[in-house]
Structure formats: structure tokens, C-alpha cells
Amino acid sequence: MKYLLKRISFSVFCLVLGALHPAALYAEDLDDVLSGFDSEIPEQKSSGLSNEMDDLLSGFDESPTVEPEQDTADSNILPEWLVVYGSLGLAGSANFAHDAPEENEADYRGLSMLRTTVNLSSEIRLGSWLAKVSGHGFYDAAYSIQGREQYTRALLDSYEQELEIDDLYLQGSLTSSLDIKIGRQIVVWGKSDNIRVTDILNPLDNRLPGMVDIKNRRLPVTMTKLDYYTGDWNLSGIVMHEARFSKNPVYNSDFYPGKGPLPPEEKPSVSMDNQQYGLALNGIFSGWDLSLYGAWVFDDRAHITQDTNGSLYREHNRIFMTGMTGNIALGNWLLKGETAWFDGLEFANMEDDDQVSRLDLMGGVEYLGFSETLLSLEIVNRHLIDFDEQLTLAPDIAQEDVVQMVAIFVRDFANDTIQFKTMLSIFGLHGEDGAFERFQLEYDLTDSLTMTGGVIFYQSADQGALSTIEDNDRLFCELVYEF
């Protein structure tokens, strides 16, 4: 606990120093301390803190827009209706807190990542219609350098290399007030930038906890979305055709909490019976906005159960969520709130067909009164209704109340070419459920070339998913070229 308090004190000191003494930081020529490495889901780069602020009060979605033509040599080669872009990245990290491993255990000291990533996107624009295809692939040479024989096949399959199609959709206007978007896509619900409450439609890439922000960890899902616009309101109906779940640390990873592999996971097939549904009503007004959500989806969190033969497996059952979110802008302050009710949650230590409900409440505030600076704080409490003490036992290890707090400090320097970011994330009132702090500096060497470096510290939880992460402190760096 003393170690955690020292880390928190150091983080708070950095926040105060950056806010009150910008000249001192600028003298050193000082996106995202916890954003870490390159996004698994390719996004076009946003430069400067001012761009991060543009979307604070944006609605659930907007009608398709046509991006300005890129003024490059390619515009003379490709037709006007076709745009191709992408990025090439090299990311590395080194662990510096691991002890020597025990016999037959993987050695995670030193080099933990040397990943080359390629992101490619193409867009076809014909009038009000847009078709987009994007994908990414990476290869991590760290495992070959460290010795592949010490890692399990499951770990190598998940971490060593990957090739995936990300966005694959067609978007356009059916009428002046009705839009449609069909295919693999990302739909963001809610107002929080760092904590998920109502934002449940897209799973996350959790393989490297704390290294990447939520905005860069969402995984696209195949769905059909209709948006109807009238006045200040937008009504959105969604049918999700693909049941996709989060990518979590696997057995033999340094972020995996258990001593053995989990039972096999049973995933719903693509069928009419397994369609998922969502409905959102979003209103944007002068200085504030409001959103109402409802969804009937598969629980991203799998619970362990057994079949008729007594064999264990992990299952995703159906849950219902209804929620409400809102923002209020007051001068340099932005107040945000979210609440969601989840019904139909199942656990391994419950009787068959027994279910419980959960209420999530989130409050947040952002302050933009300092030049080129963002200060943000978000807190959530997740409360299980009619909690049974049996749920505290393995394999559930559930709690009646789960508290999380995220504090962020971001400051831009040198005409938005340098950005310093600190993120502090604490689980539990006193960090007993784990914590991490990330400090990151991003420098735009040119309009196309960005260099990022930083350090992240971890503190383990008393039990549960974050119980074995304290030795994973690491330095990281990344070089990304966009074209």
C-alpha cells in the first residue's frame, strides 16, 4: 500500500507541476501516458489537444461526411472517388521489474515487444455513399529473440502475429433524414472517455492492460445501423449480426492471473437466433446533451459452467442493458454522467438459471481553463444487487461493489507538436483491486512521422484478474509513419 501511495503521490505531483509551471516543462521541450502502443484498430491520427476536444459534445452518430481530398502525389494516380491511406509502425517495450523465473516458467525480463505493424485503409466515395475497408497486421519479433520454446502455442497465436480485417462497411443516406450503415464497424455509446458503462456494443482488446486507451482498443463488429434525424434528436436502431468478445490475456502471458488455462470458450454462432439488438435516442442542445440506451446482447464476460457430461466450459449468456448518459458544459468545465442497469448476469457459483442484476453509476469532470491543457477525472461504482457471498469464491471472485477512478493530465507544447500525457487508474477505494500509472511523451517529427515514448507502472490486486501484474512495469517506445 505504501508503494501505491508513493506512485499516486508522484502522479499527482506531475499533474500539479504541469498545470502550474508550464514554463518549466516547456524548457525541457516537453498521446497518452496510458495510451501506450499503436492502436490495434487503425485510426487516422489526431494532432494536438484541440482535436481531442472537438468531439466532447458530439452525438451518437452523424450523417456520412466527405473528408477533404488529400493533397498528395497519389491524387494524380488514383481516381477522385478512391482514397488509400495507412501507417507503418515499430513498437518496442522492455520489462524492468521481473525477477528470474522459476523452472519451466517463461522469462519476461528485458525485451517484451518488438512489433512491426501495418495498417491499411481504402475509401470509395460516390455522392452521399461511402464504402470503407481497413485492416491491420503485425509481427512481434520479441518472442523469437527471447526463445519461442518457452511460450505456449496459445500465447504465440495471440501475441506474436496477427492479420485482421477491421472496418468493412457501406454507409449512405436513404432519405434526407434517414441514414444506413452496414458491415463491420465501431459504434460508441456514452460520454466517458476512459471508463465503460453504457459503451457495450464493441468488445475491447485487453491483451496489454493499461498500454492503450479505450478509444484505440475497440474491436469492430458486423452490424446494421439505421439513424433517423429530426430537429435536435437522433434515433438509432442497431442489429448486431456477429457475436464478438474481448481479447483477454491468455495462459502463459505475464498479464494472465491463473496457474493454468481456462476451460474452452463456447461462442454463439452467426444465426437468426443469435442476433443482438440496440436502440439509442440522442439529443444535442445548447450547452448540454442527453442519451438514452437499450440493448439485448451477449455478456462480454463469460462464466464457467458444465455440460451434461460434467465437462467445464465458458459460456456467454444474454443480458439486457438500459442506460442514460449526459454532458453539461459550464464555461471551462465539462460535467458528465452515466448510469446503466444490467439484468440477467450469471456466475459459476450460482444455481442453474439464477441471475442477478447490476447498477453502474459514473460521474466525471473535465477542466480546460489552462492553456493547451486538459484535466480529467472519472469515477464509477458497479453494484451487484442481492449479492451472495458465494460469488466471492473462485472462479467468480466477484465483489458487491467495484470502484474505479481514472485521472488524466494532458498538455501540448510547441504548436501542438509535442504532447505529454499522464494517466492514473485505480481499482478499489485504496487500490486494493489493482492500479497502474502511465507517463507518455509524443513528438511529431514531421507531418507524417511520430515518435512516442514512456513508462508504465503496475500494482497488483489482492485477488482477481489484476492479481499478478506488479512485476510488469516497463519502458515503451514507438515510431509511426503515416501515408
C-alpha positions in Angstrom: 0.0 0.0 0.0 2.9 2.4 0.8 4.3 1.6 -2.7 0.9 2.5 -4.3 0.7 5.7 -2.3 4.1 6.7 -3.4 3.1 6.1 -7.0 -0.1 8.2 -6.6 1.8 11.0 -4.9 4.3 11.1 -7.7 1.5 11.2 -10.3 -0.3 14.0 -8.5 2.9 15.9 -8.3 3.4 15.6 -12.1 -0.2 16.9 -12.6 0.3 19.9 -10.4 3.7 20.7 -11.8 2.5 20.6 -15.4 -0.6 22.7 -14.6 1.1 25.4 -12.5 4.5 25.6 -14.1 4.1 25.1 -17.8 7.3 27.2 -18.5 9.4 24.7 -16.6 8.1 21.8 -18.7 8.4 23.8 -21.9 12.1 24.5 -21.2 12.7 20.7 -21.4 10.8 20.7 -24.8 8.4 18.5 -23.4 -0.6 10.9 -26.7 -1.2 9.4 -24.0 0.6 8.1 -20.9 -1.7 5.0 -20.8 -2.3 5.0 -24.5 1.0 3.3 -25.0 1.5 1.5 -28.2 -0.1 1.7 -31.6 -3.8 1.1 -31.8 -4.9 -2.4 -32.8 -7.7 -0.8 -34.7 -6.3 1.7 -37.1 -7.5 5.3 -36.8 -6.4 8.4 -38.6 -4.0 10.4 -36.4 -5.4 13.4 -34.4 -2.9 16.1 -33.8 -3.0 18.3 -30.7 -5.2 18.6 -27.7 -7.6 20.8 -29.6 -8.7 17.9 -31.8 -9.3 15.7 -28.8 -11.8 18.4 -27.5 -13.7 18.6 -30.8 -15.9 15.6 -30.0 -16.8 16.1 -26.4 -20.4 17.0 -27.1 -20.8 15.0 -30.3 -23.9 12.9 -30.7 -24.4 9.2 -31.1 -23.5 9.4 -34.7 -23.7 11.8 -37.6 -24.7 11.5 -41.2 -21.9 10.5 -43.6 -19.4 13.2 -44.3 -16.9 13.5 -47.1 -13.4 14.1 -45.9 -11.3 16.7 -47.8 -9.2 15.4 -50.6 -5.6 14.5 -49.7 -3.2 16.8 -51.4 -0.6 14.2 -52.2 1.1 12.8 -55.3 -1.3 9.9 -55.1 -4.2 12.2 -56.0 -2.7 12.3 -59.5 -2.7 8.5 -59.7 -5.9 7.3 -58.1 -9.3 8.4 -59.2 -11.1 11.1 -57.2 -13.5 8.7 -55.7 -10.8 6.4 -54.2 -8.7 7.3 -51.2 -6.0 5.0 -49.8 -4.0 5.6 -46.6 -2.3 3.8 -43.8 0.6 3.6 -41.4 3.7 1.7 -40.7 4.8 1.4 -37.0 7.6 -0.1 -35.0 6.9 -0.5 -31.3 9.2 -1.9 -28.5 9.0 -2.4 -24.8 11.3 -3.7 -22.1 10.2 -5.0 -18.6 12.5 -3.9 -15.8 10.8 -5.3 -12.6 10.6 -9.0 -13.2 12.6 -11.5 -11.0 14.3 -14.5 -12.5 11.6 -17.1 -13.4 11.1 -20.4 -11.7 11.9 -23.6 -13.5 9.7 -24.3 -16.6 8.3 -20.7 -16.4 8.6 -18.1 -19.2 11.2 -15.4 -18.7 9.7 -12.0 -19.0 12.7 -9.9 -18.1 14.0 -7.5 -20.6 12.6 -7.2 -24.1 8.8 -7.9 -24.1 7.8 -6.4 -27.5 9.5 -5.6 -30.9 6.4 -5.3 -33.0 6.1 -4.2 -36.6 2.5 -3.1 -37.5 1.0 -2.2 -40.9 -2.4 -0.5 -41.1 -4.1 -0.1 -44.5 -7.4 1.7 -45.3 -9.3 2.4 -48.5 -12.4 4.5 -49.0 -14.7 4.8 -52.1 -16.9 7.9 -52.1 -19.8 8.1 -54.6 -22.1 11.0 -53.8 -23.5 10.6 -50.3 -22.3 7.0 -50.1 -19.1 5.8 -48.6 -17.6 2.3 -48.6 -14.6 1.6 -46.4 -12.2 -1.3 -46.0 -9.4 -1.3 -43.5 -7.2 -3.9 -41.9 -4.0 -4.4 -39.9 -1.3 -6.9 -39.4 1.6 -7.2 -37.1 4.6 -9.4 -36.3 6.4 -9.3 -32.9 10.0 -10.5 -33.2 10.5 -10.4 -29.4 9.3 -13.9 -29.0 11.9 -15.3 -31.5 14.6 -13.2 -29.9 13.7 -14.4 -26.4 13.2 -18.0 -27.5 9.8 -19.3 -28.7 10.1 -22.6 -26.9 9.3 -21.1 -23.5 5.9 -19.9 -24.7 2.6 -21.8 -25.2 1.0 -22.1 -28.6 -2.0 -20.1 -27.4 0.3 -17.2 -26.4 2.2 -17.2 -29.7 -1.1 -17.3 -31.6 -2.4 -14.3 -29.8 0.7 -12.1 -29.3 3.3 -13.0 -31.9 1.4 -12.2 -35.1 -2.0 -11.1 -36.3 -3.8 -10.3 -39.6 -7.3 -9.0 -39.4 -9.9 -7.0 -41.4 -11.2 -4.2 -39.2 -13.7 -1.8 -40.8 -15.7 -3.2 -43.7 -18.9 -1.2 -44.3 -21.2 0.7 -46.6 -22.6 4.0 -45.4 -25.1 6.4 -47.0 -28.4 8.3 -47.0 -31.6 6.6 -47.8 -33.6 9.9 -47.5 -32.7 13.4 -46.2 -33.4 12.3 -42.6 -32.6 8.5 -42.7 -29.0 7.1 -42.9 -27.9 3.5 -43.0 -24.5 1.8 -42.3 -24.0 -1.9 -42.9 -20.9 -4.0 -42.1 -18.1 -4.3 -39.6 -18.0 -1.0 -37.7 -17.5 0.7 -34.3 -20.4 2.4 -32.5 -19.6 4.3 -29.4 -22.2 4.8 -26.7 -21.8 7.0 -23.6 -19.8 10.1 -22.6 -16.9 8.7 -20.6 -13.6 8.6 -22.4 -11.8 6.2 -20.1 -14.5 4.0 -18.3 -17.1 1.8 -19.9 -20.7 1.9 -18.6 -23.2 2.1 -21.5 -20.5 1.6 -24.1 -21.1 -2.2 -24.6 -21.6 -2.8 -28.3 -17.9 -3.3 -29.3 -15.6 -5.6 -27.4 -12.1 -4.5 -26.3 -8.5 -5.6 -26.9 -7.3 -6.2 -23.3 -4.2 -8.2 -24.1 -1.9 -5.4 -22.8 -3.8 -3.8 -19.9 -3.1 -0.1 -19.5 -1.0 0.3 -22.6 -3.7 1.5 -24.9 -6.7 3.9 -24.4 -10.2 2.6 -24.8 -10.7 4.6 -28.0 -7.9 2.6 -29.6 -8.9 -0.8 -28.2 -12.5 -1.2 -29.5 -12.9 -4.1 -31.9 -15.3 -3.7 -34.9 -18.5 -5.8 -35.0 -20.7 -6.7 -38.0 -24.0 -4.8 -37.6 -26.7 -2.9 -39.4 -27.4 0.6 -38.1 -30.2 3.0 -39.1 -30.2 6.6 -38.0 -33.2 8.9 -38.2 -32.7 12.6 -37.6 -35.3 15.1 -36.6 -34.5 18.5 -35.1 -32.2 18.1 -32.2 -32.8 14.4 -31.9 -31.3 11.3 -33.4 -32.9 7.8 -33.1 -30.6 4.9 -33.9 -31.6 1.3 -34.3 -29.0 -1.5 -34.4 -29.0 -5.2 -35.3 -25.7 -6.9 -34.5 -25.1 -9.9 -36.7 -21.8 -11.0 -35.1 -21.2 -12.1 -31.5 -17.7 -11.0 -30.9 -16.0 -10.8 -27.5 -13.0 -9.1 -25.9 -9.4 -10.3 -26.5 -8.0 -11.0 -23.0 -4.6 -12.2 -21.7 -4.0 -15.9 -22.4 -2.3 -18.5 -20.3 1.4 -18.1 -20.1 1.2 -14.3 -20.6 2.7 -12.1 -18.0 -0.7 -10.5 -17.5 -2.6 -13.8 -17.1 -3.6 -14.2 -13.4 -4.1 -18.0 -13.2 -1.8 -21.0 -12.9 -3.5 -23.0 -15.6 -5.5 -22.5 -18.8 -9.2 -21.7 -18.7 -11.9 -24.1 -19.9 -12.7 -23.9 -23.6 -15.0 -21.0 -24.6 -18.3 -21.6 -26.4 -19.1 -18.7 -28.8 -22.6 -18.2 -30.3 -22.7 -18.9 -34.0 -23.9 -16.5 -36.6 -27.6 -17.2 -36.9 -31.0 -15.6 -36.7 -31.5 -16.8 -33.1 -28.2 -15.1 -32.1 -28.8 -11.6 -33.4 -28.3 -8.8 -30.9 -30.2 -5.5 -30.7 -29.7 -2.0 -29.6 -31.7 1.3 -29.6 -30.4 4.8 -28.8 -32.1 8.2 -28.6 -29.7 11.1 -28.6 -30.4 14.8 -28.2 -27.9 17.6 -28.6 -28.9 21.0 -27.2 -27.2 24.3 -26.4 -24.5 23.5 -23.8 -25.8 20.0 -22.9 -26.8 16.7 -24.4 -28.7 13.6 -23.3 -28.8 10.0 -24.5 -31.0 7.0 -23.7 -29.9 3.5 -24.5 -31.3 0.0 -24.5 -29.6 -3.3 -25.6 -30.2 -7.0 -25.6 -26.8 -8.6 -26.2 -24.5 -11.4 -25.1 -22.5 -10.7 -22.0 -18.9 -10.0 -22.9 -17.9 -11.6 -19.6 -18.0 -15.4 -19.9 -18.9 -17.5 -16.8 -17.9 -21.1 -16.2 -20.5 -23.8 -16.4 -20.7 -27.5 -17.2 -22.4 -29.6 -19.8 -24.4 -32.8 -19.4 -21.2 -34.9 -19.3 -19.8 -32.8 -16.5 -17.2 -31.1 -18.7 -16.4 -27.4 -17.9 -16.7 -24.7 -20.5 -17.1 -20.9 -20.6 -20.5 -19.5 -21.7 -21.8 -16.1 -22.7 -25.4 -15.7 -21.7 -27.9 -13.0 -22.9 -28.2 -9.8 -20.8 -30.4 -6.7 -21.0 -29.0 -3.2 -20.5 -30.8 0.1 -20.2 -28.9 3.3 -19.6 -28.8 7.1 -19.7 -25.9 9.5 -20.2 -25.4 13.3 -20.3 -23.0 16.1 -20.6 -23.2 19.7 -19.4 -20.8 22.4 -20.5 -20.2 25.3 -17.9 -17.5 27.6 -19.1 -14.2 25.8 -18.9 -15.9 22.9 -17.2 -17.5 19.8 -18.7 -19.6 17.7 -16.4 -20.5 14.2 -17.5 -22.6 11.3 -16.1 -23.7 7.8 -17.0 -25.9 5.2 -15.4 -26.8 1.7 -16.6 -28.9 -1.2 -15.3 -27.8 -4.8 -16.3 -30.2 -7.7 -15.9 -29.5 -11.4 -16.5 -26.0 -11.7 -15.2 -24.9 -15.3 -14.4 -22.0 -16.6 -12.4 -20.3 -20.1 -11.9 -21.2 -20.3 -8.2 -24.9 -19.6 -8.7 -27.6 -22.2 -9.1 -28.7 -23.1 -12.6 -31.0 -20.4 -14.1 -30.3 -18.0 -11.2 -29.4 -14.5 -12.3 -28.5 -11.2 -10.7 -28.6 -7.5 -11.7 -26.1 -4.8 -11.5 -26.3 -1.0 -11.3 -23.4 1.1 -12.6 -23.1 4.8 -11.8 -20.4 7.1 -13.3 -19.6 10.7 -12.7 -16.8 12.8 -14.4 -15.5 16.3 -14.8 -13.1 17.9 -17.3 -11.4 21.3 -17.0 -9.9 23.3 -19.9 -9.1 26.5 -18.2 -5.4 26.2 -18.5 -3.8 26.9 -21.9 -3.3 23.8 -24.1 -4.1 21.6 -21.0 -6.8 19.1 -20.2 -7.5 17.8 -16.6 -10.0 14.9 -16.3 -11.4 12.8 -13.5 -13.9 10.0 -13.8 -15.2 7.6 -11.1 -17.6 4.7 -11.4 -19.2 2.3 -8.9 -20.6 -1.1 -10.1 -23.0 -2.6 -7.6 -24.4 -6.1 -7.7 -28.0 -6.3 -6.5 -28.9 -9.1 -4.0 -25.2 -10.0 -3.6 -24.5 -13.6 -2.4 -21.2 -14.3 -0.5 -20.7 -17.4 -2.6 -19.8 -15.1 -5.6 -16.6 -14.1 -3.7 -15.2 -17.7 -4.2 -13.2 -18.9 -7.2 -13.7 -19.0 -10.1 -16.0 -15.9 -9.9 -14.1 -13.8 -7.3 -16.9 -11.2 -7.6 -17.5 -8.2 -5.4 -20.6 -6.5 -4.3 -19.1 -3.1 -5.2 -16.3 -2.4 -7.7 -14.9 1.1 -7.8 -12.7 2.5 -10.4 -11.1 6.0 -10.7 -9.2 7.4 -13.7 -7.4 10.8 -13.6 -5.8 12.3 -16.7 -3.4 15.2 -17.4 -2.7 16.2 -21.0 -0.6 19.2 -22.1 0.5 20.3 -25.6 3.7 22.2 -26.4 5.5 23.7 -29.4 2.4 24.4 -31.5 0.9 21.0 -30.8 3.9 19.1 -32.0 4.7 17.7 -28.5 2.2 16.2 -26.1 2.7 15.0 -22.6 0.1 12.8 -21.0 -0.3 11.1 -17.6 -3.0 8.6 -16.7 -3.6 7.2 -13.3 -6.1 4.3 -13.0 -7.1 2.9 -9.6 -9.4 -0.1 -8.9 -10.9 -0.1 -5.4 -11.1 2.8 -3.0 -7.4 2.3 -2.0 -6.0 0.4 -5.0 -6.7 -3.0 -3.4 -8.1 -4.2 -6.7 -5.0 -3.1 -8.7 -3.7 0.1 -10.3 -1.4 1.5 -13.0 0.2 4.8 -13.9 1.4 5.7 -17.4 3.6 8.6 -18.4 4.0 9.3 -22.1 5.5 11.9 -24.4 4.6 12.1 -28.1 6.6 14.2 -30.6 5.6 14.9 -34.2 8.9 14.8 -36.0 7.2 15.7 -39.3 3.6 15.8 -40.5 3.8 12.0 -41.2 6.3 10.7 -38.6 5.6 10.5 -34.9 7.7 9.2 -32.1 6.3 8.2 -28.7 8.0 7.0 -25.5 7.1 6.5 -21.9 6.9 4.3 -18.9 4.1 2.4 -17.1 3.9 1.1 -13.6 1.6 -1.6 -12.2 0.3 -2.5 -8.8 -1.3 -5.9 -8.2 -4.8 -6.5 -6.8 -5.4 -8.6 -3.6 -7.2 -11.1 -5.9 -8.8 -11.5 -9.3 -7.7 -10.5 -12.8 -5.1 -8.0 -11.8 -3.5 -10.1 -9.0 -0.2 -10.8 -10.7 0.7 -7.6 -12.7 3.0 -5.8 -10.3 6.2 -7.1 -12.0 5.1 -5.9 -15.4 6.5 -2.3 -15.1 8.0 -1.4 -18.5 9.5 1.2 -20.7 8.0 1.6 -24.2 8.7 3.4 -27.4 7.1 3.6 -30.8 7.8 5.1 -34.2 4.8 5.6 -36.6 4.9 6.7 -40.2 1.6 7.7 -41.8 1.0 7.7 -45.5 
